[in-house]
Amino acid sequence: DSDNGGISDKYEVDNGLNPNSAADDVDSDGDGVPNVNDLDDDNDGISDAVEGSIDTDGDGVPNNRDLDSDNDGINDVREAVASNTNNDTNNDGRIDGTVAANGIPTAAGTGYTPTNPDNDTVADMYDLDSDNDGLSDLAESGYTGLGDANNNGVLDGIDNDGDGIMPVVDAFVGI
């Protein structure tokens, strides 16, 4: 790793990266695949092409690196699949297990297609009321005492570790 960027020179050369510049070595999810070649920069099983680089919840973390893109306290990986088979048993917002060479967790196949149970124009992972019943997903989540002083369905506070998950529900603050 001649540029001290954390990615081996062999990987960089084999994948068209510059082994003498750490600028292309950023690996935001720590899976060993630099973002420049990673189709899922946060390992939530939803491809970056689907998530995009906008910041839906305004927390300073773009959706493709935000593990809770609407800040309702429910990780995107849970909201992206219609069943509880999201393969995130430790609740850190990332798919458990190995990652394919393209950066998508192998358990997610080619990547999850986000659900939209209320059939409006907003996918569940960006929708604060995913069933359009007038109650926020946060209120319906079963989490109690989390802090939503203005009852807008968004957790109050600051995401201290920058992963897009508020500390009150972040099982792994700092990861």
Backbone as JSON Lines, residues from 0, in Angstrom:
{"i":0,"aa":"D","n":[0.85,-1.19,0.0],"ca":[0.0,0.0,0.0],"c":[0.89,1.25,0.0]}
{"i":1,"aa":"S","n":[1.46,1.54,-1.14],"ca":[2.45,2.62,-1.21],"c":[1.88,4.01,-0.94]}
{"i":2,"aa":"D","n":[0.57,4.21,-1.08],"ca":[0.0,5.53,-0.8],"c":[-0.6,5.61,0.61]}
{"i":3,"aa":"N","n":[-0.49,4.54,1.38],"ca":[-0.99,4.47,2.76],"c":[-2.48,4.78,2.87]}
{"i":4,"aa":"G","n":[-3.22,4.42,1.82],"ca":[-4.65,4.69,1.8],"c":[-5.51,3.56,2.33]}
{"i":5,"aa":"G","n":[-4.88,2.43,2.66],"ca":[-5.63,1.32,3.22],"c":[-6.05,0.26,2.21]}
{"i":6,"aa":"I","n":[-5.74,0.47,0.94],"ca":[-6.07,-0.48,-0.12],"c":[-4.76,-0.96,-0.73]}
{"i":7,"aa":"S","n":[-4.63,-2.28,-0.9],"ca":[-3.36,-2.81,-1.4],"c":[-3.07,-2.32,-2.82]}
{"i":8,"aa":"D","n":[-1.79,-2.16,-3.13],"ca":[-1.38,-1.74,-4.47],"c":[-1.9,-2.7,-5.52]}
{"i":9,"aa":"K","n":[-1.85,-3.99,-5.25],"ca":[-2.33,-4.99,-6.21],"c":[-3.8,-4.76,-6.54]}
{"i":10,"aa":"Y","n":[-4.62,-4.55,-5.51],"ca":[-6.05,-4.3,-5.75],"c":[-6.21,-3.04,-6.6]}
{"i":11,"aa":"E","n":[-5.47,-1.99,-6.24],"ca":[-5.6,-0.73,-6.98],"c":[-5.21,-0.89,-8.45]}
{"i":12,"aa":"V","n":[-4.11,-1.55,-8.72],"ca":[-3.67,-1.75,-10.1],"c":[-4.66,-2.63,-10.85]}
{"i":13,"aa":"D","n":[-5.08,-3.74,-10.21],"ca":[-6.01,-4.68,-10.86],"c":[-7.36,-4.05,-11.15]}
{"i":14,"aa":"N","n":[-7.73,-3.0,-10.42],"ca":[-9.05,-2.39,-10.57],"c":[-9.01,-0.98,-11.13]}
{"i":15,"aa":"G","n":[-7.89,-0.61,-11.73],"ca":[-7.8,0.66,-12.42],"c":[-7.69,1.87,-11.52]}
{"i":16,"aa":"L","n":[-7.25,1.68,-10.29],"ca":[-7.07,2.8,-9.37],"c":[-5.6,3.21,-9.37]}
{"i":17,"aa":"N","n":[-5.29,4.35,-8.8],"ca":[-3.93,4.85,-8.75],"c":[-3.28,4.42,-7.44]}
{"i":18,"aa":"P","n":[-2.29,3.51,-7.48],"ca":[-1.66,3.04,-6.25],"c":[-0.8,4.11,-5.56]}
{"i":19,"aa":"N","n":[-0.61,5.24,-6.21],"ca":[0.19,6.32,-5.62],"c":[-0.64,7.47,-5.1]}
{"i":20,"aa":"S","n":[-1.96,7.31,-5.07],"ca":[-2.85,8.37,-4.59],"c":[-3.92,7.76,-3.68]}
{"i":21,"aa":"A","n":[-3.98,8.23,-2.47],"ca":[-4.97,7.73,-1.51],"c":[-6.35,8.32,-1.77]}
{"i":22,"aa":"A","n":[-6.45,9.28,-2.69],"ca":[-7.73,9.94,-2.95],"c":[-8.81,8.97,-3.42]}
{"i":23,"aa":"D","n":[-8.41,7.9,-4.11],"ca":[-9.41,6.95,-4.6],"c":[-9.55,5.72,-3.7]}
{"i":24,"aa":"D","n":[-8.98,5.79,-2.48],"ca":[-9.0,4.65,-1.56],"c":[-10.13,4.69,-0.54]}
{"i":25,"aa":"V","n":[-10.98,5.7,-0.56],"ca":[-12.04,5.81,0.45],"c":[-12.94,4.58,0.38]}
{"i":26,"aa":"D","n":[-13.15,3.97,1.54],"ca":[-14.01,2.79,1.67],"c":[-14.93,3.03,2.86]}
{"i":27,"aa":"S","n":[-16.02,3.76,2.61],"ca":[-16.85,4.24,3.72],"c":[-17.5,3.14,4.53]}
{"i":28,"aa":"D","n":[-17.71,1.95,3.96],"ca":[-18.34,0.88,4.74],"c":[-17.34,-0.14,5.26]}
{"i":29,"aa":"G","n":[-16.05,0.03,4.95],"ca":[-15.02,-0.84,5.5],"c":[-15.08,-2.27,5.0]}
{"i":30,"aa":"D","n":[-15.62,-2.49,3.81],"ca":[-15.75,-3.86,3.3],"c":[-14.59,-4.28,2.41]}
{"i":31,"aa":"G","n":[-13.59,-3.41,2.25],"ca":[-12.44,-3.74,1.42],"c":[-12.6,-3.37,-0.04]}
{"i":32,"aa":"V","n":[-13.76,-2.82,-0.41],"ca":[-14.0,-2.38,-1.79],"c":[-14.1,-0.85,-1.77]}
{"i":33,"aa":"P","n":[-13.14,-0.16,-2.38],"ca":[-13.19,1.31,-2.37],"c":[-14.49,1.83,-2.99]}
{"i":34,"aa":"N","n":[-14.98,2.94,-2.48],"ca":[-16.24,3.51,-2.96],"c":[-16.28,3.64,-4.47]}
{"i":35,"aa":"V","n":[-15.15,3.96,-5.08],"ca":[-15.12,4.16,-6.52],"c":[-15.55,2.9,-7.27]}
{"i":36,"aa":"N","n":[-15.36,1.71,-6.68],"ca":[-15.75,0.44,-7.29],"c":[-16.9,-0.24,-6.55]}
{"i":37,"aa":"D","n":[-17.37,0.35,-5.47],"ca":[-18.37,-0.26,-4.59],"c":[-19.77,0.15,-5.03]}
{"i":38,"aa":"L","n":[-20.61,-0.82,-5.37],"ca":[-21.97,-0.52,-5.81],"c":[-22.93,-0.31,-4.64]}
{"i":39,"aa":"D","n":[-22.45,-0.52,-3.4],"ca":[-23.26,-0.32,-2.19],"c":[-22.35,0.23,-1.1]}
{"i":40,"aa":"D","n":[-22.17,1.54,-1.07],"ca":[-21.19,2.19,-0.19],"c":[-21.49,2.05,1.3]}
{"i":41,"aa":"D","n":[-22.7,1.63,1.68],"ca":[-22.99,1.48,3.1],"c":[-23.36,0.05,3.51]}
{"i":42,"aa":"N","n":[-23.29,-0.88,2.57],"ca":[-23.58,-2.31,2.82],"c":[-24.96,-2.57,3.42]}
{"i":43,"aa":"D","n":[-25.95,-1.77,3.02],"ca":[-27.31,-2.02,3.49],"c":[-28.09,-2.9,2.52]}
{"i":44,"aa":"G","n":[-27.44,-3.31,1.44],"ca":[-28.08,-4.19,0.46],"c":[-28.86,-3.46,-0.62]}
{"i":45,"aa":"I","n":[-28.9,-2.14,-0.54],"ca":[-29.58,-1.32,-1.54],"c":[-28.5,-0.63,-2.36]}
{"i":46,"aa":"S","n":[-28.5,-0.83,-3.66],"ca":[-27.4,-0.29,-4.47],"c":[-27.39,1.24,-4.44]}
{"i":47,"aa":"D","n":[-26.2,1.78,-4.6],"ca":[-26.03,3.24,-4.63],"c":[-26.83,3.86,-5.77]}
{"i":48,"aa":"A","n":[-26.97,3.13,-6.88],"ca":[-27.75,3.64,-8.01],"c":[-29.2,3.86,-7.62]}
{"i":49,"aa":"V","n":[-29.73,3.03,-6.74],"ca":[-31.1,3.18,-6.26],"c":[-31.18,4.29,-5.2]}
{"i":50,"aa":"E","n":[-30.23,4.29,-4.27],"ca":[-30.26,5.26,-3.17],"c":[-29.93,6.67,-3.61]}
{"i":51,"aa":"G","n":[-28.98,6.8,-4.51],"ca":[-28.56,8.12,-4.96],"c":[-27.72,8.85,-3.92]}
{"i":52,"aa":"S","n":[-27.22,10.01,-4.3],"ca":[-26.34,10.76,-3.4],"c":[-27.03,11.97,-2.77]}
{"i":53,"aa":"I","n":[-28.35,12.07,-2.91],"ca":[-29.06,13.15,-2.22],"c":[-29.14,12.82,-0.73]}
{"i":54,"aa":"D","n":[-29.51,13.78,0.08],"ca":[-29.6,13.6,1.53],"c":[-31.05,13.85,1.94]}
{"i":55,"aa":"T","n":[-31.88,12.82,1.86],"ca":[-33.32,12.95,2.09],"c":[-33.64,13.57,3.44]}
{"i":56,"aa":"D","n":[-32.96,13.14,4.5],"ca":[-33.31,13.59,5.85],"c":[-32.53,14.83,6.3]}
{"i":57,"aa":"G","n":[-31.62,15.34,5.48],"ca":[-30.9,16.57,5.81],"c":[-29.92,16.45,6.95]}
{"i":58,"aa":"D","n":[-29.42,15.23,7.21],"ca":[-28.49,15.05,8.33],"c":[-27.03,15.16,7.92]}
{"i":59,"aa":"G","n":[-26.77,15.49,6.65],"ca":[-25.4,15.65,6.19],"c":[-24.78,14.37,5.65]}
{"i":60,"aa":"V","n":[-25.54,13.27,5.66],"ca":[-25.05,11.99,5.14],"c":[-25.87,11.65,3.9]}
{"i":61,"aa":"P","n":[-25.24,11.54,2.73],"ca":[-26.0,11.2,1.52],"c":[-26.64,9.81,1.64]}
{"i":62,"aa":"N","n":[-27.78,9.62,1.01],"ca":[-28.53,8.36,1.12],"c":[-27.68,7.13,0.86]}
{"i":63,"aa":"N","n":[-26.76,7.2,-0.1],"ca":[-25.95,6.02,-0.42],"c":[-24.96,5.66,0.68]}
{"i":64,"aa":"R","n":[-24.84,6.49,1.7],"ca":[-23.99,6.17,2.85],"c":[-24.75,6.3,4.17]}
{"i":65,"aa":"D","n":[-26.05,6.56,4.08],"ca":[-26.9,6.77,5.25],"c":[-27.66,5.48,5.55]}
{"i":66,"aa":"L","n":[-27.5,4.96,6.74],"ca":[-28.14,3.7,7.12],"c":[-29.58,3.88,7.56]}
{"i":67,"aa":"D","n":[-30.01,5.13,7.76],"ca":[-31.41,5.45,8.07],"c":[-31.74,6.74,7.34]}
{"i":68,"aa":"S","n":[-32.09,6.64,6.08],"ca":[-32.21,7.79,5.18],"c":[-33.35,8.74,5.51]}
{"i":69,"aa":"D","n":[-34.31,8.32,6.33],"ca":[-35.38,9.25,6.71],"c":[-35.34,9.61,8.19]}
{"i":70,"aa":"N","n":[-34.36,9.1,8.92],"ca":[-34.17,9.39,10.35],"c":[-35.39,9.07,11.2]}
{"i":71,"aa":"D","n":[-36.08,7.99,10.86],"ca":[-37.24,7.58,11.67],"c":[-36.88,6.53,12.7]}
{"i":72,"aa":"G","n":[-35.59,6.19,12.79],"ca":[-35.15,5.22,13.77],"c":[-35.21,3.78,13.3]}
{"i":73,"aa":"I","n":[-35.64,3.57,12.07],"ca":[-35.71,2.23,11.49],"c":[-34.71,2.18,10.34]}
{"i":74,"aa":"N","n":[-33.74,1.29,10.45],"ca":[-32.69,1.21,9.43],"c":[-33.26,0.93,8.05]}
{"i":75,"aa":"D","n":[-32.61,1.51,7.02],"ca":[-33.02,1.3,5.63],"c":[-33.11,-0.17,5.27]}
{"i":76,"aa":"V","n":[-32.17,-0.97,5.77],"ca":[-32.17,-2.4,5.44],"c":[-33.47,-3.06,5.91]}
{"i":77,"aa":"R","n":[-34.04,-2.61,7.0],"ca":[-35.31,-3.15,7.49],"c":[-36.48,-2.63,6.65]}
{"i":78,"aa":"E","n":[-36.4,-1.37,6.24],"ca":[-37.49,-0.78,5.48],"c":[-37.45,-1.16,4.0]}
{"i":79,"aa":"A","n":[-36.32,-1.67,3.53],"ca":[-36.18,-1.96,2.1],"c":[-36.78,-3.28,1.68]}
{"i":80,"aa":"V","n":[-36.99,-4.19,2.61],"ca":[-37.51,-5.51,2.26],"c":[-38.89,-5.71,2.88]}
{"i":81,"aa":"A","n":[-39.74,-6.43,2.17],"ca":[-41.13,-6.62,2.62],"c":[-41.24,-7.56,3.8]}
{"i":82,"aa":"S","n":[-40.24,-8.37,4.03],"ca":[-40.27,-9.31,5.15],"c":[-39.12,-9.0,6.1]}
{"i":83,"aa":"N","n":[-39.02,-9.74,7.15],"ca":[-37.92,-9.54,8.1],"c":[-36.67,-10.31,7.7]}
{"i":84,"aa":"T","n":[-36.57,-10.73,6.48],"ca":[-35.4,-11.46,6.01],"c":[-34.37,-10.5,5.43]}
{"i":85,"aa":"N","n":[-33.99,-9.51,6.21],"ca":[-33.06,-8.51,5.72],"c":[-31.61,-8.86,6.0]}
{"i":86,"aa":"N","n":[-31.35,-9.97,6.68],"ca":[-29.99,-10.44,6.94],"c":[-29.13,-9.48,7.74]}
{"i":87,"aa":"D","n":[-29.75,-8.74,8.65],"ca":[-29.01,-7.85,9.56],"c":[-29.33,-8.27,10.99]}
{"i":88,"aa":"T","n":[-28.79,-9.39,11.41],"ca":[-29.14,-9.93,12.72],"c":[-28.59,-9.12,13.88]}
{"i":89,"aa":"N","n":[-27.51,-8.37,13.67],"ca":[-26.95,-7.57,14.77],"c":[-27.47,-6.13,14.78]}
{"i":90,"aa":"N","n":[-28.39,-5.81,13.89],"ca":[-29.08,-4.51,13.86],"c":[-28.16,-3.3,13.73]}
{"i":91,"aa":"D","n":[-27.06,-3.46,13.0],"ca":[-26.17,-2.31,12.8],"c":[-26.47,-1.55,11.51]}
{"i":92,"aa":"G","n":[-27.53,-1.99,10.79],"ca":[-27.93,-1.31,9.56],"c":[-27.23,-1.83,8.32]}
{"i":93,"aa":"R","n":[-26.33,-2.8,8.48],"ca":[-25.58,-3.38,7.37],"c":[-25.9,-4.87,7.27]}
{"i":94,"aa":"I","n":[-25.9,-5.39,6.06],"ca":[-26.12,-6.82,5.84],"c":[-24.94,-7.58,6.43]}
{"i":95,"aa":"D","n":[-25.22,-8.64,7.17],"ca":[-24.17,-9.46,7.76],"c":[-23.57,-10.39,6.71]}
{"i":96,"aa":"G","n":[-22.35,-10.81,6.94],"ca":[-21.71,-11.8,6.07],"c":[-20.75,-11.19,5.07]}
{"i":97,"aa":"T","n":[-20.5,-11.96,4.04],"ca":[-19.5,-11.58,3.04],"c":[-20.05,-10.56,2.04]}
{"i":98,"aa":"V","n":[-19.12,-9.95,1.33],"ca":[-19.44,-8.95,0.33],"c":[-18.86,-9.4,-1.01]}
{"i":99,"aa":"A","n":[-19.64,-9.27,-2.07],"ca":[-19.17,-9.61,-3.41],"c":[-18.1,-8.62,-3.86]}
{"i":100,"aa":"A","n":[-17.39,-8.96,-4.91],"ca":[-16.32,-8.1,-5.43],"c":[-16.84,-6.73,-5.82]}
{"i":101,"aa":"N","n":[-18.14,-6.61,-6.13],"ca":[-18.71,-5.31,-6.52],"c":[-19.19,-4.49,-5.32]}
{"i":102,"aa":"G","n":[-19.01,-5.03,-4.1],"ca":[-19.36,-4.28,-2.9],"c":[-20.76,-4.53,-2.37]}
{"i":103,"aa":"I","n":[-21.57,-5.28,-3.09],"ca":[-22.92,-5.6,-2.61],"c":[-22.84,-6.84,-1.74]}
{"i":104,"aa":"P","n":[-23.4,-6.81,-0.53],"ca":[-23.38,-8.0,0.32],"c":[-24.0,-9.19,-0.41]}
{"i":105,"aa":"T","n":[-23.34,-10.34,-0.32],"ca":[-23.79,-11.51,-1.06],"c":[-25.2,-11.93,-0.67]}
{"i":106,"aa":"A","n":[-25.59,-11.74,0.59],"ca":[-26.93,-12.12,1.03],"c":[-28.01,-11.29,0.35]}
{"i":107,"aa":"A","n":[-27.65,-10.13,-0.2],"ca":[-28.62,-9.26,-0.88],"c":[-28.69,-9.53,-2.38]}
{"i":108,"aa":"G","n":[-27.96,-10.52,-2.85],"ca":[-27.97,-10.83,-4.28],"c":[-27.46,-9.66,-5.1]}
{"i":109,"aa":"T","n":[-28.27,-9.2,-6.04],"ca":[-27.88,-8.05,-6.86],"c":[-28.3,-6.74,-6.21]}
{"i":110,"aa":"G","n":[-28.9,-6.82,-5.04],"ca":[-29.34,-5.64,-4.29],"c":[-30.84,-5.65,-4.09]}
{"i":111,"aa":"Y","n":[-31.27,-5.15,-2.94],"ca":[-32.7,-5.09,-2.61],"c":[-33.39,-4.0,-3.42]}
{"i":112,"aa":"T","n":[-34.63,-4.25,-3.75],"ca":[-35.49,-3.24,-4.35],"c":[-36.37,-2.69,-3.24]}
{"i":113,"aa":"P","n":[-36.27,-1.42,-2.9],"ca":[-37.03,-0.86,-1.79],"c":[-38.54,-1.04,-1.97]}
{"i":114,"aa":"T","n":[-39.2,-1.33,-0.87],"ca":[-40.65,-1.51,-0.89],"c":[-41.36,-0.16,-0.78]}
{"i":115,"aa":"N","n":[-42.62,-0.15,-1.16],"ca":[-43.47,1.02,-1.06],"c":[-44.88,0.53,-0.72]}
{"i":116,"aa":"P","n":[-45.08,0.1,0.54],"ca":[-46.32,-0.57,0.91],"c":[-47.59,0.27,0.75]}
{"i":117,"aa":"D","n":[-47.48,1.6,0.81],"ca":[-48.69,2.42,0.67],"c":[-48.89,2.89,-0.77]}
{"i":118,"aa":"N","n":[-48.01,2.46,-1.66],"ca":[-48.12,2.76,-3.09],"c":[-48.21,4.25,-3.41]}
{"i":119,"aa":"D","n":[-47.56,5.08,-2.56],"ca":[-47.45,6.49,-2.94],"c":[-46.17,6.64,-3.75]}
{"i":120,"aa":"T","n":[-45.65,7.81,-3.89],"ca":[-44.46,8.01,-4.72],"c":[-43.17,7.9,-3.93]}
{"i":121,"aa":"V","n":[-43.24,7.55,-2.63],"ca":[-42.07,7.55,-1.76],"c":[-41.79,6.15,-1.23]}
{"i":122,"aa":"A","n":[-40.59,5.62,-1.52],"ca":[-40.19,4.31,-0.99],"c":[-40.17,4.36,0.53]}
{"i":123,"aa":"D","n":[-40.45,3.24,1.15],"ca":[-40.55,3.13,2.6],"c":[-39.35,3.73,3.33]}
{"i":124,"aa":"M","n":[-38.15,3.51,2.83],"ca":[-36.95,3.98,3.54],"c":[-36.81,5.5,3.53]}
{"i":125,"aa":"Y","n":[-37.64,6.19,2.74],"ca":[-37.66,7.66,2.72],"c":[-38.98,8.22,3.24]}
{"i":126,"aa":"D","n":[-39.92,7.36,3.59],"ca":[-41.3,7.73,3.93],"c":[-41.49,7.68,5.45]}
{"i":127,"aa":"L","n":[-41.85,8.79,6.05],"ca":[-42.03,8.84,7.51],"c":[-43.34,8.2,7.96]}
{"i":128,"aa":"D","n":[-44.25,7.95,7.03],"ca":[-45.5,7.25,7.33],"c":[-45.74,6.25,6.19]}
{"i":129,"aa":"S","n":[-45.05,5.13,6.26],"ca":[-45.0,4.21,5.12],"c":[-46.31,3.48,4.84]}
{"i":130,"aa":"D","n":[-47.27,3.57,5.75],"ca":[-48.56,2.94,5.46],"c":[-49.7,3.96,5.33]}
{"i":131,"aa":"N","n":[-49.35,5.24,5.37],"ca":[-50.31,6.33,5.2],"c":[-51.52,6.25,6.12]}
{"i":132,"aa":"D","n":[-51.27,5.86,7.38],"ca":[-52.38,5.78,8.33],"c":[-52.44,6.99,9.26]}
{"i":133,"aa":"G","n":[-51.54,7.96,9.04],"ca":[-51.54,9.16,9.85],"c":[-50.64,9.07,11.07]}
{"i":134,"aa":"L","n":[-50.08,7.9,11.35],"ca":[-49.12,7.73,12.45],"c":[-47.74,7.53,11.85]}
{"i":135,"aa":"S","n":[-46.76,8.21,12.4],"ca":[-45.41,8.08,11.86],"c":[-44.86,6.68,12.1]}
{"i":136,"aa":"D","n":[-43.93,6.28,11.25],"ca":[-43.26,4.99,11.43],"c":[-42.55,4.94,12.77]}
{"i":137,"aa":"L","n":[-42.0,6.07,13.2],"ca":[-41.34,6.13,14.5],"c":[-42.32,5.81,15.62]}
{"i":138,"aa":"A","n":[-43.52,6.41,15.57],"ca":[-44.53,6.14,16.59],"c":[-44.97,4.67,16.56]}
{"i":139,"aa":"E","n":[-45.0,4.09,15.38],"ca":[-45.44,2.7,15.24],"c":[-44.31,1.69,15.44]}
{"i":140,"aa":"S","n":[-43.07,2.16,15.58],"ca":[-41.92,1.26,15.63],"c":[-41.85,0.42,16.9]}
{"i":141,"aa":"G","n":[-42.5,0.88,17.95],"ca":[-42.41,0.17,19.22],"c":[-41.29,0.7,20.1]}
{"i":142,"aa":"Y","n":[-40.43,1.55,19.52],"ca":[-39.38,2.19,20.32],"c":[-40.05,3.23,21.2]}
{"i":143,"aa":"T","n":[-39.72,3.27,22.46],"ca":[-40.33,4.26,23.34],"c":[-39.26,5.17,23.93]}
{"i":144,"aa":"G","n":[-39.64,6.4,24.2],"ca":[-38.75,7.36,24.84],"c":[-37.53,7.74,24.04]}
{"i":145,"aa":"L","n":[-37.63,7.76,22.73],"ca":[-36.46,8.03,21.9],"c":[-36.19,9.51,21.68]}
{"i":146,"aa":"G","n":[-37.19,10.33,21.73],"ca":[-36.98,11.75,21.52],"c":[-37.44,12.25,20.18]}
{"i":147,"aa":"D","n":[-38.69,12.64,20.13],"ca":[-39.27,13.29,18.96],"c":[-40.17,14.39,19.51]}
{"i":148,"aa":"A","n":[-39.54,15.42,20.08],"ca":[-40.26,16.46,20.81],"c":[-41.32,17.16,19.98]}
{"i":149,"aa":"N","n":[-41.08,17.35,18.69],"ca":[-42.05,18.06,17.85],"c":[-42.99,17.11,17.11]}
{"i":150,"aa":"N","n":[-42.9,15.8,17.4],"ca":[-43.79,14.79,16.8],"c":[-43.83,14.84,15.28]}
{"i":151,"aa":"N","n":[-42.66,15.06,14.66],"ca":[-42.61,15.09,13.2],"c":[-42.2,13.74,12.59]}
{"i":152,"aa":"G","n":[-42.01,12.73,13.45],"ca":[-41.65,11.4,12.97],"c":[-40.17,11.21,12.73]}
{"i":153,"aa":"V","n":[-39.37,12.21,13.1],"ca":[-37.92,12.16,12.93],"c":[-37.28,12.24,14.3]}
{"i":154,"aa":"L","n":[-36.3,11.38,14.55],"ca":[-35.6,11.41,15.82],"c":[-34.86,12.74,16.0]}
{"i":155,"aa":"D","n":[-34.91,13.28,17.19],"ca":[-34.19,14.5,17.51],"c":[-32.74,14.16,17.85]}
{"i":156,"aa":"G","n":[-31.86,15.12,17.66],"ca":[-30.47,14.94,18.06],"c":[-29.49,14.98,16.91]}
{"i":157,"aa":"I","n":[-28.27,14.6,17.23],"ca":[-27.14,14.65,16.29],"c":[-26.59,13.23,16.12]}
{"i":158,"aa":"D","n":[-26.29,12.86,14.9],"ca":[-25.67,11.57,14.6],"c":[-24.17,11.73,14.81]}
{"i":159,"aa":"N","n":[-23.69,11.32,15.98],"ca":[-22.3,11.55,16.37],"c":[-21.27,10.82,15.54]}
{"i":160,"aa":"D","n":[-21.6,9.65,15.0],"ca":[-20.59,8.89,14.26],"c":[-20.75,8.95,12.75]}
{"i":161,"aa":"G","n":[-21.75,9.7,12.26],"ca":[-21.89,9.94,10.84],"c":[-22.37,8.78,10.0]}
{"i":162,"aa":"D","n":[-23.0,7.77,10.63],"ca":[-23.48,6.64,9.84],"c":[-24.94,6.79,9.44]}
{"i":163,"aa":"G","n":[-25.57,7.88,9.88],"ca":[-26.96,8.12,9.52],"c":[-27.96,7.53,10.5]}
{"i":164,"aa":"I","n":[-27.48,6.87,11.54],"ca":[-28.37,6.3,12.55],"c":[-28.2,7.11,13.83]}
{"i":165,"aa":"M","n":[-29.31,7.62,14.35],"ca":[-29.24,8.42,15.56],"c":[-28.76,7.57,16.74]}
{"i":166,"aa":"P","n":[-27.95,8.14,17.63],"ca":[-27.37,7.37,18.73],"c":[-28.37,6.61,19.61]}
{"i":167,"aa":"V","n":[-29.58,7.12,19.78],"ca":[-30.54,6.45,20.65],"c":[-30.99,5.1,20.09]}
{"i":168,"aa":"V","n":[-30.82,4.87,18.8],"ca":[-31.17,3.58,18.21],"c":[-29.97,2.9,17.55]}
{"i":169,"aa":"D","n":[-28.82,3.52,17.61],"ca":[-27.61,2.99,16.97],"c":[-26.99,1.93,17.87]}
{"i":170,"aa":"A","n":[-27.17,0.67,17.48],"ca":[-26.63,-0.44,18.26],"c":[-25.1,-0.42,18.27]}
{"i":171,"aa":"F","n":[-24.51,0.23,17.28],"ca":[-23.08,0.2,17.15],"c":[-22.54,1.6,16.89]}
{"i":172,"aa":"V","n":[-22.69,2.51,17.84],"ca":[-22.19,3.87,17.69],"c":[-20.69,3.81,17.45]}
{"i":173,"aa":"G","n":[-20.24,4.49,16.42],"ca":[-18.82,4.54,16.11],"c":[-18.4,3.64,14.97]}
{"i":174,"aa":"I","n":[-19.3,2.79,14.51],"ca":[-18.94,1.89,13.41],"c":[-19.34,2.52,12.1]}
